[in-house]
Amino acid sequence: MPVAELPRAAMLEDLTRAWHFQREAVFRRNQKTHWINDSYRLVLRRQDAPIGNQVDRICNKATAFYWLPATQTGAPDAEKTFTPGIIFAALFEEWSRCCVHLNIEFGHFLATPVRVAATGPSTLPDIVKAHMSIYAQAQQLSGLEHYSVHPLFPAIILVCDQFDGKVSAQPDGYVSLRDVAKKQSVLVVLTGSRAGSGADGTTHGLEISLDSLAPFALPLEWAACGVDVVRVPLSEAVRFVTELEERVQDQQVPSLDRSLCGHDYPLGYNPNVRYSPDLWAHAVQAAGEENGYESMDARESVLRVRARLEGQKADCEFEHEPFSIRWKQ
């Protein structure tokens, strides 16, 4: 089908989807970097570790995800700093699946990663104390526009204390991240503190209970430690936190994080069109009509729209790059 015969409305709809897709791709890359790189993670070498300039990575997260030493590997003669990337990937995909309203603005995510070093807190009560120290520091330091401590952050944490083993590949040779999320377990811990205030100043006196997780509870090896804790599959922990967040989140539309808007824009157009899906889509479409769809965004949109109209699938469909070539959603 000639380009001139492609429905303009279909092209604009596809380009609008492309705008959102490209921002999500940047967000995915950012989160992967923050979760697997020790220079981005908060590392607890003692119970009252300072958070320094990492407050922006703590803000806008519903909770914190603590990697205990048993989940960390590395060279025999060096500090163990490697954590299983497949657990992060499973958590990310589960979060994306569970969210009713996916919010990727200003680093918003399910949790911020905290690696507990061998010299750090070793019991759940001590981890809770360390978490409350992090929360208190974040409260004092957070003053950046668009960044605030999430209302749920002081009330609940997730703890990964063991690696529950590899998941076998499916017949197609790929490992399903959904299977990983169902097999890998985490501890869901209530700190004893109530949910705090939202970004709009509203106080969320939300009573949080682990009762809804009881049907999914797994054997808990930790001795009685004075904290409310349950071991559940990662998938259930993500669903639990996500549902809590839906109950406390502010209802206003979040502001746009321009750092995710790295879109190319047509020559001769105002660069600010990148910050609006509608303006960007119309600019790319108009430039394509004028110049023959020479940009990559325009060419790929033509391929996708044409393929759909012909009942086929284009090679450049909206599919995010997997976190590993052997993993799939």
C-alpha positions as YAML, in Angstrom:
chain: A
units: angstrom
residues:
- id: 1
  name: MET
  ca: [0.00, 0.00, 0.00]
- id: 2
  name: PRO
  ca: [1.49, 3.39, -0.98]
- id: 3
  name: VAL
  ca: [2.36, 5.71, 1.87]
- id: 4
  name: ALA
  ca: [-0.04, 8.36, 0.58]
- id: 5
  name: GLU
  ca: [-2.96, 5.94, 1.04]
- id: 6
  name: LEU
  ca: [-2.22, 5.15, 4.69]
- id: 7
  name: PRO
  ca: [-4.91, 6.64, 6.97]
- id: 8
  name: ARG
  ca: [-3.54, 9.79, 8.59]
- id: 9
  name: ALA
  ca: [-5.44, 9.07, 11.80]
- id: 10
  name: ALA
  ca: [-3.79, 5.62, 12.03]
- id: 11
  name: MET
  ca: [-0.37, 7.19, 11.54]
- id: 12
  name: LEU
  ca: [-0.97, 9.77, 14.27]
- id: 13
  name: GLU
  ca: [-2.25, 7.09, 16.65]
- id: 14
  name: ASP
  ca: [0.83, 4.96, 15.99]
- id: 15
  name: LEU
  ca: [3.21, 7.88, 16.49]
- id: 16
  name: THR
  ca: [1.50, 8.75, 19.76]
- id: 17
  name: ARG
  ca: [2.07, 5.20, 20.94]
- id: 18
  name: ALA
  ca: [5.69, 5.49, 19.79]
- id: 19
  name: TRP
  ca: [6.16, 8.59, 21.96]
- id: 20
  name: HIS
  ca: [5.01, 6.72, 25.08]
- id: 21
  name: PHE
  ca: [6.92, 3.56, 24.11]
- id: 22
  name: GLN
  ca: [10.22, 5.43, 23.75]
- id: 23
  name: ARG
  ca: [9.83, 7.03, 27.19]
- id: 24
  name: GLU
  ca: [9.11, 3.65, 28.77]
- id: 25
  name: ALA
  ca: [12.21, 2.23, 27.09]
- id: 26
  name: VAL
  ca: [14.37, 4.94, 28.69]
- id: 27
  name: PHE
  ca: [12.75, 4.29, 32.06]
- id: 28
  name: ARG
  ca: [13.42, 0.54, 31.79]
- id: 29
  name: ARG
  ca: [17.11, 1.16, 31.03]
- id: 30
  name: ASN
  ca: [17.39, 3.58, 33.94]
- id: 31
  name: GLN
  ca: [15.83, 1.18, 36.42]
- id: 32
  name: LYS
  ca: [18.03, -1.70, 35.28]
- id: 33
  name: THR
  ca: [21.12, 0.44, 35.81]
- id: 34
  name: HIS
  ca: [19.98, 1.55, 39.25]
- id: 35
  name: TRP
  ca: [19.21, -1.99, 40.39]
- id: 36
  name: ILE
  ca: [22.33, -3.83, 39.26]
- id: 37
  name: ASN
  ca: [25.01, -1.16, 39.71]
- id: 38
  name: ASP
  ca: [26.36, -0.60, 43.22]
- id: 39
  name: SER
  ca: [27.18, 3.02, 42.48]
- id: 40
  name: TYR
  ca: [23.44, 3.68, 42.18]
- id: 41
  name: ARG
  ca: [22.13, 1.41, 44.94]
- id: 42
  name: LEU
  ca: [22.06, 2.38, 48.57]
- id: 43
  name: VAL
  ca: [24.53, 0.13, 50.43]
- id: 44
  name: LEU
  ca: [24.08, -0.49, 54.15]
- id: 45
  name: ARG
  ca: [27.45, -1.18, 55.72]
- id: 46
  name: ARG
  ca: [26.10, -0.25, 59.13]
- id: 47
  name: GLN
  ca: [22.68, 0.31, 60.60]
- id: 48
  name: ASP
  ca: [22.71, 4.11, 60.45]
- id: 49
  name: ALA
  ca: [24.33, 4.51, 57.03]
- id: 50
  name: PRO
  ca: [23.96, 8.04, 55.58]
- id: 51
  name: ILE
  ca: [22.06, 8.31, 52.30]
- id: 52
  name: GLY
  ca: [23.98, 11.39, 51.13]
- id: 53
  name: ASN
  ca: [23.01, 12.53, 47.65]
- id: 54
  name: GLN
  ca: [20.85, 9.48, 46.93]
- id: 55
  name: VAL
  ca: [17.65, 10.96, 48.30]
- id: 56
  name: ASP
  ca: [16.16, 11.36, 44.81]
- id: 57
  name: ARG
  ca: [16.50, 7.59, 44.30]
- id: 58
  name: ILE
  ca: [14.57, 6.94, 47.51]
- id: 59
  name: CYS
  ca: [11.76, 9.39, 46.78]
- id: 60
  name: ASN
  ca: [8.69, 8.40, 44.74]
- id: 61
  name: LYS
  ca: [9.13, 4.71, 45.62]
- id: 62
  name: ALA
  ca: [6.40, 2.83, 47.49]
- id: 63
  name: THR
  ca: [8.91, 0.86, 49.55]
- id: 64
  name: ALA
  ca: [12.50, -0.40, 49.66]
- id: 65
  name: PHE
  ca: [13.80, -3.78, 48.52]
- id: 66
  name: TYR
  ca: [16.57, -5.12, 50.77]
- id: 67
  name: TRP
  ca: [19.08, -7.58, 49.34]
- id: 68
  name: LEU
  ca: [20.58, -9.58, 52.23]
- id: 69
  name: PRO
  ca: [24.13, -10.98, 52.02]
- id: 70
  name: ALA
  ca: [22.88, -14.51, 51.29]
- id: 71
  name: THR
  ca: [21.63, -13.28, 47.88]
- id: 72
  name: GLN
  ca: [24.91, -11.61, 46.92]
- id: 73
  name: THR
  ca: [27.80, -13.18, 45.04]
- id: 74
  name: GLY
  ca: [31.21, -12.11, 43.78]
- id: 75
  name: ALA
  ca: [34.89, -12.94, 43.69]
- id: 76
  name: PRO
  ca: [36.17, -14.97, 46.70]
- id: 77
  name: ASP
  ca: [38.63, -12.27, 47.76]
- id: 78
  name: ALA
  ca: [36.35, -9.28, 47.24]
- id: 79
  name: GLU
  ca: [33.14, -7.84, 48.61]
- id: 80
  name: LYS
  ca: [30.08, -9.64, 47.26]
- id: 81
  name: THR
  ca: [28.14, -7.05, 45.28]
- id: 82
  name: PHE
  ca: [26.35, -9.01, 42.55]
- id: 83
  name: THR
  ca: [22.62, -9.66, 42.99]
- id: 84
  name: PRO
  ca: [20.50, -11.81, 40.66]
- id: 85
  name: GLY
  ca: [19.38, -9.61, 37.79]
- id: 86
  name: ILE
  ca: [16.64, -12.06, 36.93]
- id: 87
  name: ILE
  ca: [14.86, -11.27, 40.22]
- id: 88
  name: PHE
  ca: [14.84, -7.56, 39.37]
- id: 89
  name: ALA
  ca: [13.58, -8.33, 35.85]
- id: 90
  name: ALA
  ca: [10.78, -10.49, 37.24]
- id: 91
  name: LEU
  ca: [9.86, -7.79, 39.75]
- id: 92
  name: PHE
  ca: [9.81, -5.10, 37.05]
- id: 93
  name: GLU
  ca: [7.62, -7.07, 34.66]
- id: 94
  name: GLU
  ca: [5.25, -8.05, 37.48]
- id: 95
  name: TRP
  ca: [4.98, -4.42, 38.57]
- id: 96
  name: SER
  ca: [4.23, -3.33, 35.00]
- id: 97
  name: ARG
  ca: [1.55, -6.00, 34.77]
- id: 98
  name: CYS
  ca: [-0.07, -5.20, 38.12]
- id: 99
  name: CYS
  ca: [-0.21, -1.41, 37.80]
- id: 100
  name: VAL
  ca: [-3.61, -0.03, 36.88]
- id: 101
  name: HIS
  ca: [-2.07, 3.37, 36.19]
- id: 102
  name: LEU
  ca: [1.58, 2.97, 35.21]
- id: 103
  name: ASN
  ca: [3.51, 5.96, 36.54]
- id: 104
  name: ILE
  ca: [7.12, 6.31, 35.35]
- id: 105
  name: GLU
  ca: [7.60, 9.99, 36.11]
- id: 106
  name: PHE
  ca: [10.62, 11.16, 38.16]
- id: 107
  name: GLY
  ca: [11.87, 7.70, 39.05]
- id: 108
  name: HIS
  ca: [8.56, 6.44, 40.39]
- id: 109
  name: PHE
  ca: [8.76, 2.68, 40.87]
- id: 110
  name: LEU
  ca: [7.72, -0.10, 43.22]
- id: 111
  name: ALA
  ca: [10.85, 0.01, 45.35]
- id: 112
  name: THR
  ca: [14.34, 1.39, 45.73]
- id: 113
  name: PRO
  ca: [17.12, -1.26, 45.98]
- id: 114
  name: VAL
  ca: [19.19, -1.44, 49.16]
- id: 115
  name: ARG
  ca: [22.09, -3.86, 49.39]
- id: 116
  name: VAL
  ca: [22.87, -4.93, 52.94]
- id: 117
  name: ALA
  ca: [26.60, -5.56, 53.26]
- id: 118
  name: ALA
  ca: [28.06, -8.32, 55.44]
- id: 119
  name: THR
  ca: [28.79, -5.70, 58.11]
- id: 120
  name: GLY
  ca: [25.27, -4.26, 57.97]
- id: 121
  name: PRO
  ca: [22.15, -5.14, 59.99]
- id: 122
  name: SER
  ca: [21.58, -8.89, 60.19]
- id: 123
  name: THR
  ca: [18.19, -9.26, 61.90]
- id: 124
  name: LEU
  ca: [14.78, -8.11, 60.75]
- id: 125
  name: PRO
  ca: [14.34, -5.70, 63.70]
- id: 126
  name: ASP
  ca: [17.71, -4.13, 62.87]
- id: 127
  name: ILE
  ca: [16.79, -3.87, 59.19]
- id: 128
  name: VAL
  ca: [13.56, -2.16, 60.19]
- id: 129
  name: LYS
  ca: [15.55, 0.29, 62.35]
- id: 130
  name: ALA
  ca: [17.89, 0.97, 59.44]
- id: 131
  name: HIS
  ca: [14.91, 1.55, 57.18]
- id: 132
  name: MET
  ca: [13.41, 4.06, 59.59]
- id: 133
  name: SER
  ca: [16.78, 5.83, 59.69]
- id: 134
  name: ILE
  ca: [16.76, 6.03, 55.89]
- id: 135
  name: TYR
  ca: [13.18, 7.32, 55.99]
- id: 136
  name: ALA
  ca: [14.04, 10.01, 58.56]
- id: 137
  name: GLN
  ca: [17.02, 11.20, 56.50]
- id: 138
  name: ALA
  ca: [14.96, 11.27, 53.33]
- id: 139
  name: GLN
  ca: [12.28, 13.32, 55.07]
- id: 140
  name: GLN
  ca: [14.87, 15.90, 56.10]
- id: 141
  name: LEU
  ca: [16.66, 16.05, 52.76]
- id: 142
  name: SER
  ca: [13.78, 15.83, 50.32]
- id: 143
  name: GLY
  ca: [12.99, 19.27, 49.02]
- id: 144
  name: LEU
  ca: [13.47, 18.77, 45.32]
- id: 145
  name: GLU
  ca: [10.63, 19.66, 43.00]
- id: 146
  name: HIS
  ca: [8.63, 16.57, 41.96]
- id: 147
  name: TYR
  ca: [10.41, 14.38, 44.53]
- id: 148
  name: SER
  ca: [8.90, 13.37, 47.87]
- id: 149
  name: VAL
  ca: [8.94, 10.39, 50.21]
- id: 150
  name: HIS
  ca: [6.13, 8.04, 49.28]
- id: 151
  name: PRO
  ca: [3.38, 7.63, 51.91]
- id: 152
  name: LEU
  ca: [3.92, 3.86, 52.06]
- id: 153
  name: PHE
  ca: [7.70, 4.05, 52.41]
- id: 154
  name: PRO
  ca: [7.84, 4.14, 56.23]
- id: 155
  name: ALA
  ca: [5.26, 1.38, 56.68]
- id: 156
  name: ILE
  ca: [6.39, -1.61, 54.65]
- id: 157
  name: ILE
  ca: [9.56, -3.17, 53.23]
- id: 158
  name: LEU
  ca: [10.45, -6.13, 51.04]
- id: 159
  name: VAL
  ca: [13.42, -8.32, 51.95]
- id: 160
  name: CYS
  ca: [15.12, -10.84, 49.68]
- id: 161
  name: ASP
  ca: [16.99, -13.17, 52.01]
- id: 162
  name: GLN
  ca: [17.55, -16.19, 49.79]
- id: 163
  name: PHE
  ca: [17.80, -17.18, 46.14]
- id: 164
  name: ASP
  ca: [15.22, -19.88, 45.54]
- id: 165
  name: GLY
  ca: [17.01, -21.46, 42.62]
- id: 166
  name: LYS
  ca: [16.91, -21.29, 38.86]
- id: 167
  name: VAL
  ca: [13.73, -21.67, 36.85]
- id: 168
  name: SER
  ca: [13.94, -24.15, 33.99]
- id: 169
  name: ALA
  ca: [13.65, -22.83, 30.46]
- id: 170
  name: GLN
  ca: [10.43, -23.45, 28.60]
- id: 171
  name: PRO
  ca: [10.35, -25.58, 25.42]
- id: 172
  name: ASP
  ca: [11.17, -22.50, 23.33]
- id: 173
  name: GLY
  ca: [14.44, -22.12, 25.23]
- id: 174
  name: TYR
  ca: [13.45, -18.97, 27.14]
- id: 175
  name: VAL
  ca: [13.02, -18.53, 30.89]
- id: 176
  name: SER
  ca: [9.65, -17.07, 31.82]
- id: 177
  name: LEU
  ca: [9.93, -14.11, 34.20]
- id: 178
  name: ARG
  ca: [6.38, -14.85, 35.36]
- id: 179
  name: ASP
  ca: [7.60, -18.29, 36.48]
- id: 180
  name: VAL
  ca: [10.51, -16.63, 38.29]
- id: 181
  name: ALA
  ca: [8.13, -14.26, 40.09]
- id: 182
  name: LYS
  ca: [6.05, -17.23, 41.22]
- id: 183
  name: LYS
  ca: [9.04, -19.31, 42.41]
- id: 184
  name: GLN
  ca: [11.23, -16.64, 44.03]
- id: 185
  name: SER
  ca: [10.10, -15.72, 47.53]
- id: 186
  name: VAL
  ca: [10.57, -12.51, 49.50]
- id: 187
  name: LEU
  ca: [9.71, -11.33, 52.99]
- id: 188
  name: VAL
  ca: [6.99, -8.72, 53.33]
- id: 189
  name: VAL
  ca: [7.67, -6.86, 56.57]
- id: 190
  name: LEU
  ca: [5.54, -4.28, 58.34]
- id: 191
  name: THR
  ca: [7.70, -1.77, 60.20]
- id: 192
  name: GLY
  ca: [5.08, -0.85, 62.80]
- id: 193
  name: SER
  ca: [4.85, 2.66, 61.41]
- id: 194
  name: ARG
  ca: [1.73, 3.91, 59.66]
- id: 195
  name: ALA
  ca: [1.65, 5.25, 56.14]
- id: 196
  name: GLY
  ca: [2.75, 8.87, 56.04]
- id: 197
  name: SER
  ca: [1.74, 11.96, 54.10]
- id: 198
  name: GLY
  ca: [1.35, 12.24, 50.35]
- id: 199
  name: ALA
  ca: [2.93, 14.76, 48.04]
- id: 200
  name: ASP
  ca: [-0.13, 16.97, 48.43]
- id: 201
  name: GLY
  ca: [0.21, 17.00, 52.23]
- id: 202
  name: THR
  ca: [-2.69, 14.60, 52.77]
- id: 203
  name: THR
  ca: [-2.19, 12.30, 55.73]
- id: 204
  name: HIS
  ca: [-2.80, 8.65, 54.85]
- id: 205
  name: GLY
  ca: [-3.69, 6.92, 58.12]
- id: 206
  name: LEU
  ca: [-3.91, 3.62, 56.27]
- id: 207
  name: GLU
  ca: [-4.15, 0.49, 58.38]
- id: 208
  name: ILE
  ca: [-1.98, -2.14, 56.69]
- id: 209
  name: SER
  ca: [-2.43, -5.83, 57.40]
- id: 210
  name: LEU
  ca: [-0.73, -8.91, 55.99]
- id: 211
  name: ASP
  ca: [-3.91, -10.98, 56.33]
- id: 212
  name: SER
  ca: [-4.59, -10.95, 52.59]
- id: 213
  name: LEU
  ca: [-1.22, -12.65, 52.02]
- id: 214
  name: ALA
  ca: [-1.99, -15.55, 54.38]
- id: 215
  name: PRO
  ca: [-3.27, -17.87, 51.59]
- id: 216
  name: PHE
  ca: [0.08, -17.50, 49.81]
- id: 217
  name: ALA
  ca: [2.34, -17.76, 52.88]
- id: 218
  name: LEU
  ca: [5.42, -19.98, 52.58]
- id: 219
  name: PRO
  ca: [7.49, -21.54, 55.38]
- id: 220
  name: LEU
  ca: [9.32, -18.88, 57.36]
- id: 221
  name: GLU
  ca: [12.73, -19.85, 58.74]
- id: 222
  name: TRP
  ca: [13.25, -16.68, 60.76]
- id: 223
  name: ALA
  ca: [12.76, -17.13, 64.49]
- id: 224
  name: ALA
  ca: [10.21, -15.01, 66.34]
- id: 225
  name: CYS
  ca: [11.67, -11.54, 66.01]
- id: 226
  name: GLY
  ca: [9.00, -9.11, 67.10]
- id: 227
  name: VAL
  ca: [8.03, -7.85, 63.65]
- id: 228
  name: ASP
  ca: [5.03, -8.65, 61.48]
- id: 229
  name: VAL
  ca: [6.43, -10.64, 58.57]
- id: 230
  name: VAL
  ca: [5.32, -13.19, 55.98]
- id: 231
  name: ARG
  ca: [7.17, -15.02, 53.22]
- id: 232
  name: VAL
  ca: [5.32, -15.08, 49.90]
- id: 233
  name: PRO
  ca: [6.13, -15.44, 46.20]
- id: 234
  name: LEU
  ca: [7.55, -12.30, 44.64]
- id: 235
  name: SER
  ca: [4.49, -12.04, 42.41]
- id: 236
  name: GLU
  ca: [2.17, -11.79, 45.42]
- id: 237
  name: ALA
  ca: [4.41, -9.28, 47.19]
- id: 238
  name: VAL
  ca: [4.40, -7.02, 44.12]
- id: 239
  name: ARG
  ca: [0.63, -7.29, 43.78]
- id: 240
  name: PHE
  ca: [0.18, -6.52, 47.49]
- id: 241
  name: VAL
  ca: [2.29, -3.35, 47.40]
- id: 242
  name: THR
  ca: [0.82, -2.21, 44.10]
- id: 243
  name: GLU
  ca: [-2.73, -2.54, 45.43]
- id: 244
  name: LEU
  ca: [-1.79, -0.61, 48.56]
- id: 245
  name: GLU
  ca: [-0.32, 2.13, 46.41]
- id: 246
  name: GLU
  ca: [-3.54, 2.39, 44.43]
- id: 247
  name: ARG
  ca: [-5.33, 3.11, 47.73]
- id: 248
  name: VAL
  ca: [-3.04, 5.95, 48.81]
- id: 249
  name: GLN
  ca: [-1.76, 7.51, 45.61]
- id: 250
  name: ASP
  ca: [-2.66, 11.09, 44.83]
- id: 251
  name: GLN
  ca: [-5.33, 11.41, 42.18]
- id: 252
  name: GLN
  ca: [-3.83, 14.26, 40.18]
- id: 253
  name: VAL
  ca: [-2.03, 13.51, 36.92]
- id: 254
  name: PRO
  ca: [1.74, 13.37, 37.61]
- id: 255
  name: SER
  ca: [3.97, 16.03, 36.09]
- id: 256
  name: LEU
  ca: [5.97, 15.12, 33.01]
- id: 257
  name: ASP
  ca: [9.55, 13.98, 33.57]
- id: 258
  name: ARG
  ca: [11.32, 15.64, 30.64]
- id: 259
  name: SER
  ca: [14.48, 13.59, 31.19]
- id: 260
  name: LEU
  ca: [12.62, 10.63, 29.63]
- id: 261
  name: CYS
  ca: [11.82, 12.63, 26.47]
- id: 262
  name: GLY
  ca: [14.86, 12.01, 24.33]
- id: 263
  name: HIS
  ca: [12.85, 11.77, 21.14]
- id: 264
  name: ASP
  ca: [14.26, 12.96, 17.84]
- id: 265
  name: TYR
  ca: [12.27, 15.85, 16.42]
- id: 266
  name: PRO
  ca: [12.01, 17.06, 12.82]
- id: 267
  name: LEU
  ca: [14.44, 19.70, 11.58]
- id: 268
  name: GLY
  ca: [12.89, 23.14, 11.71]
- id: 269
  name: TYR
  ca: [10.44, 22.32, 14.53]
- id: 270
  name: ASN
  ca: [10.60, 23.60, 18.09]
- id: 271
  name: PRO
  ca: [12.48, 21.07, 20.28]
- id: 272
  name: ASN
  ca: [9.70, 21.38, 22.86]
- id: 273
  name: VAL
  ca: [7.40, 19.27, 20.68]
- id: 274
  name: ARG
  ca: [9.18, 16.33, 22.34]
- id: 275
  name: TYR
  ca: [7.34, 17.07, 25.57]
- id: 276
  name: SER
  ca: [3.85, 16.45, 24.17]
- id: 277
  name: PRO
  ca: [2.77, 13.19, 22.51]
- id: 278
  name: ASP
  ca: [0.21, 15.04, 20.39]
- id: 279
  name: LEU
  ca: [2.57, 17.80, 19.22]
- id: 280
  name: TRP
  ca: [5.39, 15.35, 18.53]
- id: 281
  name: ALA
  ca: [3.16, 12.96, 16.57]
- id: 282
  name: HIS
  ca: [1.78, 15.79, 14.43]
- id: 283
  name: ALA
  ca: [5.28, 17.21, 13.85]
- id: 284
  name: VAL
  ca: [6.71, 13.86, 12.72]
- id: 285
  name: GLN
  ca: [3.69, 13.22, 10.52]
- id: 286
  name: ALA
  ca: [3.78, 16.69, 8.96]
- id: 287
  name: ALA
  ca: [7.52, 16.44, 8.30]
- id: 288
  name: GLY
  ca: [6.99, 13.03, 6.75]
- id: 289
  name: GLU
  ca: [4.34, 14.36, 4.40]
- id: 290
  name: GLU
  ca: [6.66, 17.20, 3.40]
- id: 291
  name: ASN
  ca: [9.95, 15.30, 3.13]
- id: 292
  name: GLY
  ca: [9.01, 11.74, 2.26]
- id: 293
  name: TYR
  ca: [9.09, 10.02, 5.67]
- id: 294
  name: GLU
  ca: [12.88, 10.04, 5.90]
- id: 295
  name: SER
  ca: [13.24, 9.97, 9.69]
- id: 296
  name: MET
  ca: [13.47, 6.63, 11.48]
- id: 297
  name: ASP
  ca: [10.37, 7.38, 13.56]
- id: 298
  name: ALA
  ca: [8.33, 8.14, 10.42]
- id: 299
  name: ARG
  ca: [9.67, 5.13, 8.48]
- id: 300
  name: GLU
  ca: [8.95, 2.71, 11.31]
- id: 301
  name: SER
  ca: [5.47, 4.13, 11.79]
- id: 302
  name: VAL
  ca: [4.74, 3.59, 8.10]
- id: 303
  name: LEU
  ca: [5.91, -0.02, 8.36]
- id: 304
  name: ARG
  ca: [3.77, -0.72, 11.43]
- id: 305
  name: VAL
  ca: [0.59, 0.89, 10.10]
- id: 306
  name: ARG
  ca: [0.96, -0.76, 6.69]
- id: 307
  name: ALA
  ca: [1.57, -4.18, 8.25]
- id: 308
  name: ARG
  ca: [-1.50, -3.91, 10.48]
- id: 309
  name: LEU
  ca: [-3.72, -2.91, 7.58]
- id: 310
  name: GLU
  ca: [-2.44, -5.95, 5.69]
- id: 311
  name: GLY
  ca: [-3.03, -8.25, 8.67]
- id: 312
  name: GLN
  ca: [0.67, -8.74, 9.33]
- id: 313
  name: LYS
  ca: [3.19, -7.84, 12.02]
- id: 314
  name: ALA
  ca: [6.07, -5.45, 11.38]
- id: 315
  name: ASP
  ca: [9.60, -6.17, 12.60]
- id: 316
  name: CYS
  ca: [9.58, -2.84, 14.45]
- id: 317
  name: GLU
  ca: [6.44, -3.40, 16.55]
- id: 318
  name: PHE
  ca: [6.26, -2.01, 20.08]
- id: 319
  name: GLU
  ca: [8.18, -4.66, 21.98]
- id: 320
  name: HIS
  ca: [10.66, -3.64, 24.65]
- id: 321
  name: GLU
  ca: [14.15, -5.06, 24.55]
- id: 322
  name: PRO
  ca: [14.27, -7.93, 27.05]
- id: 323
  name: PHE
  ca: [16.48, -7.57, 30.12]
- id: 324
  name: SER
  ca: [18.33, -10.66, 28.87]
- id: 325
  name: ILE
  ca: [18.27, -12.46, 25.53]
- id: 326
  name: ARG
  ca: [17.21, -15.70, 27.31]
- id: 327
  name: TRP
  ca: [14.35, -14.20, 29.35]
- id: 328
  name: LYS
  ca: [10.83, -13.39, 28.31]
- id: 329
  name: GLN
  ca: [7.79, -11.89, 30.01]
...
